[in-house]
Amino acid sequence: MIKRKHYYSILFAIVTIALIGYALLGFETYCWWNPTIDTQFSPGYDESKFSSIEPGMSEEYIIELLGEPFTKNVLEDEGAEDWYFSNDGKSEWGDWAWLVRVVRFDKNSKVIKTIESVRYD
């Protein structure tokens, strides 16, 4: 019995140290039990609607579908524009990875592609 209590004490100490280290050092990691824990989505955003976007759709249709994006970023070298429908910073108690959702348009304001990724920043 003494060994089992000792084992649990050591395990508790390791977990406690790890959690304190995370809180103090701010390691950003993917939250597998809640992937959107640190992701803000623009008003009107819907993941299933985002998944339905296809190349050639117009900017006007995307606004009808998802609403206005958080930000727009012109890519002059590529002659394109990225619309960001997600942003970092939702979680108030930790810095977690966040889900990036972007629609890229060409110079004729037509969808080229959608971008889905996880960002650790």
Buried (B, 14 or more C-beta within 10 A) or exposed (E): EEEEEEEEEEEEEEEEEEEEEBEEEEEBEEBEEEBBBBBBBBEBBEEEBBEEBEEEBEBEEBEEBBBBBBEEEEEEEEEBBBBBBBBBEBBEEBBBBBBBBBBBBBEEEBBBEBEEEEBEE
